[in-house]
Amino acid sequence: MAGIDMVLVPPGEFLMGTSQTPDEMMRLFAKFEPKVEWFRDEQPQHRVIITRPFLLGKSAMTIGAFRDFVTATGYVTEPEKDGKGGWGYDPKAAGKLFVGPEPRFTWRHTGWEQTELHPVVNVTWNDSIAFVDHLNQHAKRSSPKGQLWRLAREAEWEYACRAGTGAFYYNGNDPEEFYRIGNCVDGTWNEKWPNKSAISGKSGFLFSAAVSQFQPNAFGLHDMLGNVWEWCSDWYGAYDAHTSPIEDPAGPASGSSRVLRGGSWLDYAIGCRSAYRYYFGPSNRLYNIGFRLLCELF
């Protein structure tokens, strides 16, 4: 299937979460007018060991690769099937830039120009799992060992994102330098829609960007931060509920929401940090949520 380039991520260990207290983070990121609750679920910082290598998508899933899946299977996404649609950009909407859910907005149409190399959005967690299931069915037919395709666990995602770094971003601690590695609300946005929380650097993008336009991290992964949020496999829960085992944690056994990681083109740099966590129900859909594949190695 076109558009699925994978990168080998070696085993290793790291400190997951944020070491600074919420009050310290409030002071460090005062420019963004944060709320203290944004930081509470990043603690306690804890040691995690990833025991086995795995393959992770070089970028988020592209529209082109998702279109191949839909063409091959006839799959209909949840926003299309339930008739509610997704969210998108409408410059004519009174008092709003982004509207939804509406049937006119789906993974096929967001209201801004996209190519086959843009990350697919307006897909639910359930839609991403349907894609994964399709790949696993094909793998079982083509290989006696098979390949276990899935979404990354939250711990795997943060480990891969950090790529050996302990800073807020994989290029350091300065949010003003974020535009070099990712797509967020920045100087490009600020020129069209003034916002005092935008960083000054200019990525050149108002909306989502085609994948792999920014500097990769040390593992060779692109867009781990910014551009689009990425669904993880875990149910969402507080760290104190699932910090054990230390090795290869898989998150809570149950829940109501799935973890999202990475931030997006519609978020401030504060929300695009390596440790930042968010969550939505598995049927939620938005113009800035996509997914990235993981493949286990046997």
NORMO-V579947 format. One record per pair of residues at least 4 apart in sequence whose C-alpha atoms are under 8 Angstrom apart, sorted by sequence separation. I is the first residue (numbers start at 1). J is the second residue. D is the distance in whole Angstrom. If there is no record, write none. Layout:
BEGIN
i->{I | I}
j->{J | J}
d->{D | D}
END
This chain:
BEGIN
i->{20 | 21 | 22 | 23 | 24 | 25 | 26 | 29 | 30 | 34 | 35 | 36 | 37 | 39 | 57 | 61 | 62 | 63 | 64 | 65 | 66 | 67 | 68 | 69 | 70 | 71 | 76 | 77 | 78 | 79 | 80 | 93 | 101 | 105 | 106 | 114 | 123 | 124 | 125 | 126 | 127 | 128 | 129 | 130 | 131 | 132 | 133 | 134 | 135 | 136 | 137 | 138 | 139 | 140 | 142 | 143 | 152 | 153 | 154 | 155 | 156 | 157 | 158 | 159 | 162 | 166 | 167 | 168 | 169 | 174 | 177 | 178 | 179 | 185 | 186 | 187 | 188 | 189 | 190 | 205 | 209 | 212 | 216 | 217 | 223 | 237 | 238 | 239 | 245 | 263 | 267 | 268 | 269 | 272 | 280 | 285 | 20 | 29 | 61 | 69 | 70 | 76 | 79 | 80 | 91 | 92 | 93 | 100 | 104 | 105 | 123 | 140 | 141 | 152 | 159 | 165 | 167 | 168 | 169 | 172 | 178 | 179 | 185 | 189 | 190 | 216 | 217 | 237 | 244 | 267 | 271 | 69 | 70 | 79 | 90 | 91 | 93 | 105 | 140 | 167 | 168 | 169 | 171 | 189 | 190 | 216 | 243 | 78 | 79 | 90 | 91 | 139 | 140 | 162 | 163 | 171 | 179 | 215 | 216 | 242 | 26 | 89 | 90 | 139 | 162 | 190 | 214 | 242 | 243 | 263 | 264 | 26 | 89 | 90 | 139 | 161 | 169 | 189 | 213 | 214 | 242 | 262 | 263 | 26 | 88 | 89 | 136 | 171 | 212 | 242 | 262 | 263 | 87 | 88 | 136 | 187 | 211 | 212 | 241 | 262 | 87 | 88 | 136 | 186 | 187 | 211 | 262 | 23 | 87 | 107 | 136 | 185 | 186 | 187 | 188 | 263 | 22 | 25 | 86 | 87 | 107 | 135 | 185 | 186 | 187 | 188 | 237 | 262 | 22 | 85 | 86 | 87 | 106 | 107 | 186 | 187 | 188 | 236 | 237 | 261 | 262 | 85 | 86 | 106 | 107 | 133 | 186 | 187 | 188 | 189 | 234 | 235 | 236 | 261 | 22 | 84 | 85 | 86 | 88 | 105 | 106 | 132 | 186 | 188 | 189 | 234 | 235 | 260 | 261 | 21 | 22 | 84 | 85 | 86 | 87 | 132 | 188 | 209 | 234 | 235 | 237 | 259 | 260 | 84 | 85 | 86 | 87 | 132 | 208 | 235 | 236 | 259 | 260 | 83 | 85 | 86 | 183 | 208 | 235 | 236 | 259 | 260 | 85 | 86 | 88 | 89 | 90 | 129 | 182 | 185 | 235 | 236 | 258 | 259 | 88 | 89 | 129 | 179 | 183 | 235 | 236 | 257 | 258 | 266 | 80 | 87 | 88 | 89 | 176 | 178 | 179 | 180 | 235 | 236 | 257 | 258 | 265 | 18 | 19 | 79 | 175 | 176 | 177 | 179 | 234 | 235 | 257 | 258 | 264 | 17 | 18 | 19 | 176 | 183 | 233 | 234 | 256 | 257 | 264 | 17 | 18 | 19 | 80 | 183 | 232 | 233 | 256 | 17 | 18 | 79 | 231 | 232 | 17 | 231 | 232 | 16 | 17 | 231 | 232 | 15 | 16 | 230 | 231 | 15 | 16 | 229 | 230 | 15 | 16 | 182 | 229 | 230 | 14 | 15 | 181 | 182 | 229 | 13 | 14 | 180 | 181 | 228 | 229 | 13 | 14 | 87 | 180 | 181 | 228 | 229 | 13 | 86 | 226 | 227 | 228 | 12 | 13 | 225 | 226 | 227 | 228 | 11 | 12 | 224 | 225 | 226 | 227 | 11 | 12 | 225 | 226 | 227 | 11 | 183 | 11 | 181 | 182 | 226 | 10 | 11 | 181 | 182 | 183 | 184 | 10 | 11 | 79 | 182 | 183 | 184 | 236 | 9 | 10 | 63 | 79 | 181 | 182 | 183 | 8 | 9 | 63 | 78 | 79 | 182 | 8 | 9 | 77 | 78 | 171 | 226 | 8 | 9 | 77 | 170 | 225 | 7 | 8 | 78 | 225 | 6 | 7 | 78 | 225 | 6 | 7 | 77 | 6 | 7 | 64 | 65 | 5 | 6 | 63 | 64 | 4 | 5 | 63 | 64 | 4 | 5 | 62 | 63 | 64 | 66 | 163 | 164 | 62 | 63 | 162 | 163 | 62 | 63 | 161 | 163 | 169 | 208 | 4 | 62 | 63 | 208 | 3 | 61 | 62 | 207 | 231 | 3 | 60 | 61 | 160 | 206 | 207 | 229 | 230 | 231 | 232 | 60 | 161 | 228 | 229 | 230 | 231 | 3 | 4 | 227 | 228 | 229 | 230 | 231 | 2 | 3 | 69 | 228 | 229 | 230 | 2 | 161 | 1 | 161 | 66 | 69 | 2 | 1 | 1 | 199 | 198 | 199 | 197 | 198 | 157 | 154 | 153 | 154 | 184 | 151 | 152 | 153 | 154 | 184 | 185 | 208 | 151 | 152 | 153 | 183 | 184 | 185 | 151 | 183 | 184 | 185 | 186 | 150 | 184 | 185 | 184 | 185 | 184 | 184 | 119 | 118 | 119 | 118 | 119 | 178 | 118 | 119 | 156 | 117 | 118 | 155 | 117 | 155 | 175 | 112 | 115 | 155 | 175 | 56 | 114 | 153 | 154 | 153 | 154 | 153 | 128 | 169 | 157 | 169 | 170 | 154 | 168 | 169 | 50 | 125 | 168 | 48 | 121 | 154 | 167 | 168 | 50 | 119 | 162 | 161 | 3 | 158 | 158 | 125 | 16 | 151 | 152 | 151 | 152 | 16 | 151 | 152 | 16 | 150 | 151 | 149 | 150 | 14 | 149 | 150 | 13 | 149 | 148 | 149 | 147 | 148 | 62 | 147 | 148 | 14 | 147 | 9 | 15 | 60 | 147 | 59 | 59 | 145 | 58 | 125 | 126 | 125 | 126 | 124 | 125 | 124 | 125 | 124 | 123 | 124 | 132 | 58 | 59 | 123 | 58 | 59 | 60 | 122 | 123 | 128 | 33 | 57 | 58 | 59 | 121 | 122 | 32 | 59 | 121 | 122 | 124 | 31 | 121 | 122 | 123 | 124 | 121 | 122 | 123 | 60 | 121 | 122 | 120 | 121 | 60 | 120 | 119 | 120 | 110 | 44 | 43 | 44 | 51 | 41 | 42 | 46 | 49 | 50 | 51 | 41 | 48 | 49 | 50 | 87 | 88 | 47 | 48 | 49 | 86 | 87 | 88 | 48 | 86 | 87 | 48 | 86 | 78 | 79 | 9 | 8 | 7 | 7 | 7 | 61 | 60 | 61 | 60 | 61 | 60 | 61 | 42 | 59 | 60 | 42 | 42 | 57 | 32 | 41 | 56 | 57 | 39 | 56 | 57 | 32 | 56 | 55 | 56 | 54 | 55 | 29 | 54 | 55 | 54 | 55 | 53 | 54 | 53 | 18 | 17 | 16 | 17}
j->{24 | 25 | 26 | 27 | 28 | 29 | 30 | 33 | 34 | 38 | 39 | 40 | 41 | 43 | 61 | 65 | 66 | 67 | 68 | 69 | 70 | 71 | 72 | 73 | 74 | 75 | 80 | 81 | 82 | 83 | 84 | 97 | 105 | 109 | 110 | 118 | 127 | 128 | 129 | 130 | 131 | 132 | 133 | 134 | 135 | 136 | 137 | 138 | 139 | 140 | 141 | 142 | 143 | 144 | 146 | 147 | 156 | 157 | 158 | 159 | 160 | 161 | 162 | 163 | 166 | 170 | 171 | 172 | 173 | 178 | 181 | 182 | 183 | 189 | 190 | 191 | 192 | 193 | 194 | 209 | 213 | 216 | 220 | 221 | 227 | 241 | 242 | 243 | 249 | 267 | 271 | 272 | 273 | 276 | 284 | 289 | 25 | 34 | 66 | 74 | 75 | 81 | 84 | 85 | 96 | 97 | 98 | 105 | 109 | 110 | 128 | 145 | 146 | 157 | 164 | 170 | 172 | 173 | 174 | 177 | 183 | 184 | 190 | 194 | 195 | 221 | 222 | 242 | 249 | 272 | 276 | 75 | 76 | 85 | 96 | 97 | 99 | 111 | 146 | 173 | 174 | 175 | 177 | 195 | 196 | 222 | 249 | 85 | 86 | 97 | 98 | 146 | 147 | 169 | 170 | 178 | 186 | 222 | 223 | 249 | 34 | 97 | 98 | 147 | 170 | 198 | 222 | 250 | 251 | 271 | 272 | 35 | 98 | 99 | 148 | 170 | 178 | 198 | 222 | 223 | 251 | 271 | 272 | 36 | 98 | 99 | 146 | 181 | 222 | 252 | 272 | 273 | 98 | 99 | 147 | 198 | 222 | 223 | 252 | 273 | 99 | 100 | 148 | 198 | 199 | 223 | 274 | 36 | 100 | 120 | 149 | 198 | 199 | 200 | 201 | 276 | 36 | 39 | 100 | 101 | 121 | 149 | 199 | 200 | 201 | 202 | 251 | 276 | 37 | 100 | 101 | 102 | 121 | 122 | 201 | 202 | 203 | 251 | 252 | 276 | 277 | 101 | 102 | 122 | 123 | 149 | 202 | 203 | 204 | 205 | 250 | 251 | 252 | 277 | 39 | 101 | 102 | 103 | 105 | 122 | 123 | 149 | 203 | 205 | 206 | 251 | 252 | 277 | 278 | 39 | 40 | 102 | 103 | 104 | 105 | 150 | 206 | 227 | 252 | 253 | 255 | 277 | 278 | 103 | 104 | 105 | 106 | 151 | 227 | 254 | 255 | 278 | 279 | 103 | 105 | 106 | 203 | 228 | 255 | 256 | 279 | 280 | 106 | 107 | 109 | 110 | 111 | 150 | 203 | 206 | 256 | 257 | 279 | 280 | 110 | 111 | 151 | 201 | 205 | 257 | 258 | 279 | 280 | 288 | 103 | 110 | 111 | 112 | 199 | 201 | 202 | 203 | 258 | 259 | 280 | 281 | 288 | 42 | 43 | 103 | 199 | 200 | 201 | 203 | 258 | 259 | 281 | 282 | 288 | 42 | 43 | 44 | 201 | 208 | 258 | 259 | 281 | 282 | 289 | 43 | 44 | 45 | 106 | 209 | 258 | 259 | 282 | 44 | 45 | 106 | 258 | 259 | 45 | 259 | 260 | 45 | 46 | 260 | 261 | 45 | 46 | 260 | 261 | 46 | 47 | 260 | 261 | 47 | 48 | 214 | 261 | 262 | 47 | 48 | 214 | 215 | 262 | 47 | 48 | 214 | 215 | 262 | 263 | 48 | 49 | 122 | 215 | 216 | 263 | 264 | 49 | 122 | 262 | 263 | 264 | 49 | 50 | 262 | 263 | 264 | 265 | 49 | 50 | 262 | 263 | 264 | 265 | 50 | 51 | 264 | 265 | 266 | 51 | 223 | 52 | 222 | 223 | 267 | 52 | 53 | 223 | 224 | 225 | 226 | 53 | 54 | 122 | 225 | 226 | 227 | 279 | 53 | 54 | 107 | 123 | 225 | 226 | 227 | 53 | 54 | 108 | 123 | 124 | 227 | 54 | 55 | 123 | 124 | 217 | 272 | 55 | 56 | 124 | 217 | 272 | 55 | 56 | 126 | 273 | 55 | 56 | 127 | 274 | 56 | 57 | 127 | 57 | 58 | 115 | 116 | 57 | 58 | 115 | 116 | 57 | 58 | 116 | 117 | 58 | 59 | 116 | 117 | 118 | 120 | 217 | 218 | 117 | 118 | 217 | 218 | 118 | 119 | 217 | 219 | 225 | 264 | 61 | 119 | 120 | 265 | 61 | 119 | 120 | 265 | 289 | 62 | 119 | 120 | 219 | 265 | 266 | 288 | 289 | 290 | 291 | 120 | 221 | 288 | 289 | 290 | 291 | 64 | 65 | 288 | 289 | 290 | 291 | 292 | 64 | 65 | 131 | 290 | 291 | 292 | 65 | 224 | 65 | 225 | 131 | 134 | 68 | 68 | 69 | 268 | 268 | 269 | 268 | 269 | 232 | 232 | 232 | 233 | 263 | 231 | 232 | 233 | 234 | 264 | 265 | 288 | 232 | 233 | 234 | 264 | 265 | 266 | 233 | 265 | 266 | 267 | 268 | 233 | 267 | 268 | 268 | 269 | 269 | 272 | 208 | 208 | 209 | 209 | 210 | 269 | 210 | 211 | 248 | 210 | 211 | 248 | 211 | 249 | 269 | 207 | 210 | 250 | 270 | 152 | 210 | 249 | 250 | 250 | 251 | 251 | 231 | 272 | 261 | 273 | 274 | 259 | 273 | 274 | 156 | 231 | 274 | 155 | 228 | 261 | 274 | 275 | 159 | 228 | 274 | 274 | 117 | 274 | 275 | 258 | 155 | 291 | 292 | 292 | 293 | 158 | 293 | 294 | 159 | 293 | 294 | 293 | 294 | 159 | 294 | 295 | 159 | 295 | 295 | 296 | 295 | 296 | 211 | 296 | 297 | 164 | 297 | 160 | 166 | 211 | 298 | 211 | 212 | 298 | 212 | 281 | 282 | 282 | 283 | 282 | 283 | 283 | 284 | 284 | 284 | 285 | 293 | 220 | 221 | 285 | 221 | 222 | 223 | 285 | 286 | 291 | 197 | 221 | 222 | 223 | 285 | 286 | 197 | 224 | 286 | 287 | 289 | 197 | 287 | 288 | 289 | 290 | 288 | 289 | 290 | 228 | 289 | 290 | 289 | 290 | 230 | 290 | 290 | 291 | 287 | 239 | 239 | 240 | 247 | 238 | 239 | 243 | 246 | 247 | 248 | 239 | 246 | 247 | 248 | 285 | 286 | 246 | 247 | 248 | 285 | 286 | 287 | 248 | 286 | 287 | 249 | 287 | 283 | 285 | 219 | 219 | 219 | 220 | 221 | 290 | 290 | 291 | 291 | 292 | 292 | 293 | 275 | 292 | 293 | 276 | 277 | 292 | 268 | 277 | 292 | 293 | 276 | 293 | 294 | 270 | 294 | 294 | 295 | 294 | 295 | 270 | 295 | 296 | 296 | 297 | 296 | 297 | 297 | 275 | 275 | 275 | 276}
d->{6 | 6 | 6 | 7 | 6 | 6 | 6 | 7 | 6 | 7 | 8 | 7 | 8 | 8 | 8 | 7 | 6 | 6 | 6 | 6 | 6 | 6 | 6 | 6 | 5 | 8 | 6 | 6 | 6 | 6 | 7 | 7 | 7 | 5 | 6 | 6 | 6 | 6 | 6 | 6 | 6 | 6 | 6 | 6 | 7 | 6 | 6 | 6 | 6 | 6 | 7 | 6 | 6 | 7 | 7 | 8 | 6 | 6 | 6 | 6 | 6 | 6 | 6 | 6 | 7 | 8 | 8 | 6 | 6 | 7 | 8 | 6 | 6 | 6 | 6 | 6 | 7 | 6 | 4 | 6 | 7 | 8 | 5 | 6 | 6 | 7 | 7 | 6 | 6 | 6 | 6 | 7 | 7 | 7 | 6 | 7 | 6 | 7 | 7 | 8 | 5 | 6 | 6 | 6 | 8 | 8 | 8 | 8 | 7 | 5 | 7 | 7 | 8 | 6 | 8 | 6 | 5 | 5 | 8 | 8 | 8 | 7 | 8 | 7 | 6 | 5 | 7 | 8 | 7 | 7 | 6 | 8 | 7 | 4 | 8 | 6 | 8 | 7 | 5 | 5 | 8 | 8 | 8 | 8 | 8 | 4 | 7 | 8 | 6 | 6 | 8 | 5 | 7 | 7 | 7 | 8 | 7 | 7 | 7 | 7 | 6 | 6 | 6 | 6 | 6 | 6 | 7 | 8 | 8 | 6 | 7 | 7 | 5 | 7 | 8 | 7 | 7 | 8 | 8 | 7 | 5 | 8 | 4 | 7 | 5 | 6 | 8 | 7 | 5 | 6 | 5 | 7 | 7 | 6 | 7 | 6 | 7 | 6 | 7 | 7 | 6 | 7 | 6 | 5 | 6 | 7 | 7 | 7 | 4 | 6 | 6 | 5 | 5 | 5 | 8 | 8 | 6 | 7 | 6 | 5 | 5 | 7 | 7 | 6 | 5 | 5 | 7 | 7 | 8 | 8 | 5 | 6 | 8 | 5 | 6 | 5 | 6 | 7 | 6 | 7 | 8 | 5 | 6 | 6 | 6 | 8 | 6 | 7 | 6 | 7 | 6 | 6 | 7 | 6 | 5 | 6 | 5 | 7 | 6 | 8 | 8 | 6 | 7 | 6 | 5 | 5 | 6 | 6 | 6 | 8 | 6 | 6 | 4 | 8 | 6 | 6 | 6 | 7 | 7 | 7 | 7 | 7 | 5 | 5 | 6 | 5 | 7 | 8 | 5 | 6 | 6 | 6 | 5 | 6 | 6 | 5 | 6 | 7 | 5 | 8 | 5 | 7 | 6 | 8 | 8 | 6 | 6 | 7 | 8 | 8 | 7 | 6 | 5 | 7 | 5 | 5 | 8 | 6 | 7 | 6 | 5 | 6 | 6 | 7 | 7 | 7 | 6 | 7 | 6 | 8 | 6 | 7 | 5 | 5 | 5 | 6 | 7 | 6 | 7 | 7 | 7 | 7 | 7 | 6 | 6 | 6 | 4 | 6 | 6 | 5 | 6 | 7 | 6 | 7 | 7 | 6 | 6 | 6 | 8 | 6 | 7 | 6 | 7 | 7 | 7 | 7 | 8 | 7 | 5 | 6 | 7 | 5 | 5 | 6 | 6 | 5 | 7 | 5 | 7 | 6 | 5 | 5 | 7 | 5 | 6 | 6 | 5 | 5 | 7 | 6 | 6 | 6 | 6 | 6 | 5 | 8 | 5 | 7 | 6 | 6 | 5 | 7 | 5 | 6 | 7 | 7 | 6 | 7 | 6 | 5 | 4 | 6 | 6 | 7 | 4 | 6 | 6 | 4 | 5 | 4 | 6 | 8 | 5 | 6 | 6 | 4 | 4 | 5 | 7 | 7 | 6 | 8 | 5 | 8 | 5 | 8 | 6 | 8 | 7 | 5 | 7 | 8 | 8 | 6 | 4 | 8 | 7 | 6 | 5 | 7 | 6 | 6 | 7 | 8 | 7 | 7 | 5 | 5 | 7 | 5 | 8 | 7 | 8 | 6 | 6 | 6 | 7 | 7 | 8 | 6 | 5 | 7 | 8 | 6 | 5 | 5 | 7 | 8 | 7 | 6 | 5 | 7 | 7 | 5 | 6 | 6 | 4 | 6 | 8 | 8 | 6 | 5 | 7 | 4 | 7 | 6 | 5 | 6 | 8 | 8 | 6 | 6 | 8 | 7 | 6 | 8 | 5 | 6 | 8 | 6 | 5 | 6 | 7 | 6 | 8 | 8 | 7 | 4 | 5 | 6 | 8 | 6 | 5 | 6 | 7 | 6 | 6 | 6 | 7 | 8 | 7 | 6 | 6 | 7 | 8 | 8 | 8 | 5 | 5 | 5 | 5 | 7 | 7 | 7 | 5 | 6 | 4 | 7 | 7 | 5 | 7 | 6 | 7 | 6 | 6 | 6 | 7 | 8 | 8 | 8 | 8 | 7 | 8 | 8 | 6 | 7 | 7 | 8 | 8 | 6 | 6 | 7 | 8 | 7 | 5 | 5 | 6 | 6 | 6 | 8 | 5 | 6 | 6 | 7 | 4 | 6 | 5 | 5 | 6 | 6 | 8 | 8 | 6 | 5 | 6 | 7 | 6 | 8 | 8 | 7 | 8 | 6 | 7 | 7 | 4 | 6 | 8 | 5 | 6 | 7 | 6 | 7 | 6 | 7 | 7 | 7 | 7 | 8 | 8 | 8 | 7 | 6 | 7 | 8 | 8 | 8 | 8 | 5 | 7 | 7 | 5 | 6 | 7 | 6 | 6 | 7 | 8 | 8 | 8 | 7 | 8 | 7 | 6 | 6 | 8 | 6 | 7 | 8 | 7 | 8 | 8 | 7 | 7 | 7 | 5 | 6 | 8 | 6 | 5 | 7 | 5 | 7 | 6 | 6 | 8 | 4 | 6 | 7 | 7 | 5 | 7 | 6 | 8 | 7 | 7 | 7 | 8 | 7 | 8 | 6 | 6 | 8 | 8 | 8 | 6 | 5 | 6 | 6 | 6 | 5 | 7 | 6 | 8 | 5 | 8 | 7 | 6 | 6 | 5 | 5 | 7 | 5 | 7 | 7 | 8 | 8 | 6 | 6 | 8 | 5 | 5 | 7 | 7 | 5 | 8 | 6 | 5 | 7 | 7 | 8 | 6 | 6 | 6 | 8 | 5 | 7 | 8 | 5 | 7 | 6 | 7 | 8 | 7 | 7 | 7 | 7 | 7 | 6 | 7 | 7 | 6 | 6 | 7 | 7 | 5 | 5 | 5 | 7 | 8 | 7 | 6 | 6 | 6 | 5 | 6 | 7 | 6 | 5 | 8 | 7 | 7 | 7 | 7 | 8 | 8 | 7 | 7 | 7 | 7 | 6 | 6 | 5 | 4 | 7 | 6 | 7 | 8 | 7 | 7 | 6 | 7 | 7 | 7 | 5 | 8 | 6 | 6 | 7 | 4 | 6 | 6 | 7 | 5 | 7 | 6 | 6 | 5 | 7 | 8 | 6 | 7 | 6 | 5 | 7 | 8}
END
